[in-house]
């Protein structure tokens, strides 16, 4: 991270708790750059997170109000905080399991209500903190601690899910393309109402290790190889799309 | 409608649940999040109406879990916040109530108890959640729970719940029941209360205090304090400290002391005919009214019966019950569960404690208590 972004970090921190090669640090940098571009004062920022590795992206790292909540409930907490204090730019940052599995109902209802929140989902496709269990975002066939022979179930398409529920803005980019991620987060925060950014943030420790990419560089290259722009994915079959990261802005 | 903006000592016919909503507004509540559930829904509907006309915020959430989480979030934003629910909803809220306790978030929850367990009898009365109020969430918690026995107390104790919650930064429950919640009787929406507000702008760390009362100041989001709120073990500044044994112990202990060291300020009991009593009821909520009617009948029959009614379930009125145990031969505890508080009484009273239980969704008839006492004294 450039030193210019250090002003947004909380003092007294010795570093993050993220594993070597974790994408969450890059996402943190992208988030701060977006905030910096918009020029929001730190006192007007509230970051809400749930439980899991990604919940530690804002808490305690960002020098703003941070609300580290319960597993799955970040969006519900953020809804109450935002409605009670509309002046606060309220941003939820949490993981895929947190936001879309245990917290899936809160996610779709916040989108439906069009509460003025930006939800940033760090999707590492697995439960990292608890030891690599299958998530609702794990690709078909990927090996996990609970599906050693490969996950038999399809993953959520989170952008389509929130669009179906009424999101004003929805985009998906990997942390291997930080400029696009910064743009998307900036647009999401600037767009009034419920907005959503899914950041593909690979987990070398729990996902890469089990899926033939123990090397971080290899894992990032694999992510890049699987990315396909939404325009180019339109001709794909549903099952083919499931094997890729279809990236881009899906709404508006 | 009187009381909406101007307090009045005039008593008007009102339903208990409506009185609770009026009390919340009077206490300064300006946020309600909830999910419909019988027999508490009238509170939610009334709050939607009152908050709309009192510059407040009302939101119907997708479930009870979201409701209590939204309440905690709103309280963090500096707004007095509440929800209302009944048994199944109370169960769903338990995890977040522990979070609210550990983050020292003021909030009020009105539980209009119905006959459980399970979905039970949604429209019928029960008092089966009184232990859940104390032990429902995981870990060591010491919440405050009040228990109204009349429509007037639905109003008064809801205000008191907000005051205690703000004063101590402890989630506070109004453990009503279906009978009191749906009762209609005269109630004055009076203004005879000091209204407490959290110490929002005080000096000191937001999650630690050397003050004798152990209650730290609570800045709101947006106050420029760069708050770190977490349900994980944290130091006074809010930094997560999940591996430090001393910090965890000190935090759990300080939170306990906020409630336990202030029993004198929190606990309220009411005595009836206890001066010369040889037998006494110990009761709460709607069952206390049954007990009072029974005590009066017994007095007329020449039996020296009395009543110790508690308006506070938790912290338990240990001292008052111990004292009662020294004054009377027998204590009779009528309640709409299988003897939950009779068991707590036994732990604190030297006298023999008799449990009268009823779990049929109906209030206890006073005649049943009269007969029971006559048998006890034989």
Boltz contact constraints between the chains, C-beta under 6 A:
constraints:
  - contact:
      token1: [A, 43]
      token2: [B, 224]
      max_distance: 6.0
  - contact:
      token1: [A, 46]
      token2: [B, 221]
      max_distance: 6.0
  - contact:
      token1: [A, 60]
      token2: [B, 228]
      max_distance: 6.0
  - contact:
      token1: [A, 60]
      token2: [B, 239]
      max_distance: 6.0
  - contact:
      token1: [A, 63]
      token2: [B, 226]
      max_distance: 6.0
  - contact:
      token1: [A, 64]
      token2: [B, 226]
      max_distance: 6.0
  - contact:
      token1: [A, 65]
      token2: [B, 221]
      max_distance: 6.0
  - contact:
      token1: [A, 65]
      token2: [B, 227]
      max_distance: 6.0
  - contact:
      token1: [A, 66]
      token2: [B, 228]
      max_distance: 6.0
  - contact:
      token1: [A, 67]
      token2: [B, 229]
      max_distance: 6.0
  - contact:
      token1: [A, 68]
      token2: [B, 230]
      max_distance: 6.0
  - contact:
      token1: [A, 70]
      token2: [B, 99]
      max_distance: 6.0
  - contact:
      token1: [A, 73]
      token2: [B, 69]
      max_distance: 6.0
  - contact:
      token1: [A, 76]
      token2: [B, 66]
      max_distance: 6.0
  - contact:
      token1: [A, 76]
      token2: [B, 69]
      max_distance: 6.0
  - contact:
      token1: [A, 76]
      token2: [B, 70]
      max_distance: 6.0
  - contact:
      token1: [A, 77]
      token2: [B, 69]
      max_distance: 6.0
  - contact:
      token1: [A, 77]
      token2: [B, 73]
      max_distance: 6.0
  - contact:
      token1: [A, 79]
      token2: [B, 70]
      max_distance: 6.0
  - contact:
      token1: [A, 80]
      token2: [B, 33]
      max_distance: 6.0
  - contact:
      token1: [A, 80]
      token2: [B, 70]
      max_distance: 6.0
  - contact:
      token1: [A, 80]
      token2: [B, 71]
      max_distance: 6.0
  - contact:
      token1: [A, 80]
      token2: [B, 73]
      max_distance: 6.0
  - contact:
      token1: [A, 80]
      token2: [B, 74]
      max_distance: 6.0
  - contact:
      token1: [A, 81]
      token2: [B, 73]
      max_distance: 6.0
  - contact:
      token1: [A, 81]
      token2: [B, 76]
      max_distance: 6.0
  - contact:
      token1: [A, 81]
      token2: [B, 77]
      max_distance: 6.0
  - contact:
      token1: [A, 83]
      token2: [B, 57]
      max_distance: 6.0
  - contact:
      token1: [A, 83]
      token2: [B, 59]
      max_distance: 6.0
  - contact:
      token1: [A, 84]
      token2: [B, 31]
      max_distance: 6.0
  - contact:
      token1: [A, 84]
      token2: [B, 57]
      max_distance: 6.0
  - contact:
      token1: [A, 84]
      token2: [B, 74]
      max_distance: 6.0
  - contact:
      token1: [A, 84]
      token2: [B, 77]
      max_distance: 6.0
  - contact:
      token1: [A, 84]
      token2: [B, 79]
      max_distance: 6.0
  - contact:
      token1: [A, 85]
      token2: [B, 77]
      max_distance: 6.0
  - contact:
      token1: [A, 85]
      token2: [B, 221]
      max_distance: 6.0
  - contact:
      token1: [A, 85]
      token2: [B, 222]
      max_distance: 6.0
  - contact:
      token1: [A, 88]
      token2: [B, 221]
      max_distance: 6.0
  - contact:
      token1: [A, 88]
      token2: [B, 222]
      max_distance: 6.0
  - contact:
      token1: [A, 105]
      token2: [B, 62]
      max_distance: 6.0
  - contact:
      token1: [A, 106]
      token2: [B, 66]
      max_distance: 6.0
  - contact:
      token1: [A, 109]
      token2: [B, 62]
      max_distance: 6.0
